[in-house]
Amino acid sequence: MISPLGDFHFPDAPSRLYPQTPERPWVLEIGFGDGRFWPHYAATFETAPNYLGVELSGVSLLKAQRRLKNAGLDNAILTKLPADVLLREVVPHGGLDSIVVNFPDPWPKAGHLDHRLLRVPFFEQAASRLKPGGAVLLTTDHDEYFDFACAAARDSGVMNVVLTEPPPAALETKYALKWRDLGLSPQHARFTPTAHPVVPHGDIHPYPEDPDLVPHAILTLPADFIPAAPGQPFEKRTTRAGGWTVILLDLYASLRRDGWVALAHVVEGELTQEVLIGISGREDGSHLVRLAKFGGPIITPGVKAAVGAVTDWLEESGGRVTHRGY
Ligand SMILES: C[S@@+](CC[C@H](N)C(=O)[O-])C[C@H]1O[C@@H](n2cnc3c(N)ncnc32)[C@H](O)[C@@H]1O
């Protein structure tokens, strides 16, 4: 099953994600590619552990979904997200039995080391999200990244590093076979937490059922208000504050009722969302600015700021704000 971010709770729980098998071990695989690892690895258990797979490539996601379905692995959830967002916001403290990383992108250029996944913050977060006795399992053919990751794990102060043989399933992935054909042999490390620091979840929530809790504002617009001169493009507006950037990209007129819809691009670290913010007429002549449910947005400080950015823009255009609910 493929789950978008909006389908999760923050944090989530095995009893909700895997209602048929909540008691089984829980494995997270980061960057699963075309999904070859999990059918091989799951087959080494008497009953398949619960599986959460995170990947950035949409094409890989579809290939992996087909593979897991053919293998009859029902208690598997795949999602297209940056791994650190999933680990920080979705996975509960002490939730996972293992985190598997096979052949991570090595980012070999000197200026790109910050793009590497296996740095100190990752190990701190992993130690917080693993159960006592859990482990991060790294397999890679890239010797320099392997040493870098082991050093980062030691520097984190919360991981013990054991160099050992990779699980056979890690030698069956697409990249394992590619490097094997080139004569390269992988290394494997098992990182086990020596402490479980509390790495907090962010201020992030599902789209609320209660309309009053959806980020919104109410304002009165001038009687002659037009958002842009006819034929003129909407002028992009960017606002930034600690942790988020909001870009109001475009504005569309609604044919159905008195109003418009603004398109905003919201960036918060690794997390990006495109959200729609409606501006619609109310019976009393005022206007409601509200985050639309379309696209399954999740409520973050940046998304609230996007509603604020639309409200501020309307205020600058002569609107009088009577209520801010964000
Ligand atoms: C070199 S490939 C390895 C794929 C697979 N593990 C294998 O062994 O065949 C690395 C994969 O990690 C994914 N990836 C890179 N950064 C990621 C991130 N921050 N979160 C999730 N996936 C990521 C990439 O899209 C890519 O599919």
Ligand as a Chemical Component Dictionary entry (heavy atoms), coordinates in Angstrom:
data_LIG
# 
_chem_comp.id                   LIG 
_chem_comp.type                 NON-POLYMER 
_chem_comp.pdbx_formal_charge   0 
_chem_comp.three_letter_code    LIG 
# 
loop_
_chem_comp_atom.comp_id 
_chem_comp_atom.atom_id 
_chem_comp_atom.alt_atom_id 
_chem_comp_atom.type_symbol 
_chem_comp_atom.charge 
_chem_comp_atom.model_Cartn_x 
_chem_comp_atom.model_Cartn_y 
_chem_comp_atom.model_Cartn_z 
_chem_comp_atom.pdbx_ordinal 
LIG C1  C1  C 0  21.718 4.070  -4.870 1  
LIG S1  S1  S 1  20.007 3.842  -4.717 2  
LIG C2  C2  C 0  19.875 2.273  -3.863 3  
LIG C3  C3  C 0  18.518 1.641  -4.027 4  
LIG C4  C4  C 0  18.324 0.281  -3.317 5  
LIG N1  N1  N 0  18.503 0.383  -1.900 6  
LIG C5  C5  C 0  19.276 -0.744 -3.876 7  
LIG O1  O1  O 0  20.148 -1.198 -3.134 8  
LIG O2  O2  O -1 19.105 -1.102 -5.054 9  
LIG C6  C6  C 0  19.611 4.991  -3.413 10 
LIG C7  C7  C 0  18.104 5.210  -3.300 11 
LIG O3  O3  O 0  17.855 6.043  -2.176 12 
LIG C8  C8  C 0  16.804 6.958  -2.516 13 
LIG N2  N2  N 0  16.973 8.119  -1.621 14 
LIG C9  C9  C 0  17.971 9.028  -1.647 15 
LIG N3  N3  N 0  17.825 9.937  -0.670 16 
LIG C10 C10 C 0  16.684 9.599  -0.014 17 
LIG C11 C11 C 0  15.988 10.158 1.089  18 
LIG N4  N4  N 0  16.424 11.269 1.707  19 
LIG N5  N5  N 0  14.853 9.570  1.489  20 
LIG C12 C12 C 0  14.390 8.464  0.871  21 
LIG N6  N6  N 0  15.014 7.878  -0.174 22 
LIG C13 C13 C 0  16.143 8.437  -0.615 23 
LIG C14 C14 C 0  17.031 7.262  -3.962 24 
LIG O4  O4  O 0  15.861 7.730  -4.603 25 
LIG C15 C15 C 0  17.484 5.912  -4.500 26 
LIG O5  O5  O 0  16.406 5.137  -4.973 27 
# 
loop_
_chem_comp_bond.comp_id 
_chem_comp_bond.atom_id_1 
_chem_comp_bond.atom_id_2 
_chem_comp_bond.value_order 
_chem_comp_bond.pdbx_ordinal 
LIG C1  S1  SING 1  
LIG S1  C2  SING 2  
LIG S1  C6  SING 3  
LIG C2  C3  SING 4  
LIG C3  C4  SING 5  
LIG C4  N1  SING 6  
LIG C4  C5  SING 7  
LIG C5  O1  DOUB 8  
LIG C5  O2  SING 9  
LIG C6  C7  SING 10 
LIG C7  O3  SING 11 
LIG C7  C15 SING 12 
LIG O3  C8  SING 13 
LIG C8  N2  SING 14 
LIG C8  C14 SING 15 
LIG N2  C9  SING 16 
LIG N2  C13 SING 17 
LIG C9  N3  DOUB 18 
LIG N3  C10 SING 19 
LIG C10 C11 SING 20 
LIG C10 C13 DOUB 21 
LIG C11 N4  SING 22 
LIG C11 N5  DOUB 23 
LIG N5  C12 SING 24 
LIG C12 N6  DOUB 25 
LIG N6  C13 SING 26 
LIG C14 O4  SING 27 
LIG C14 C15 SING 28 
LIG C15 O5  SING 29 
# 
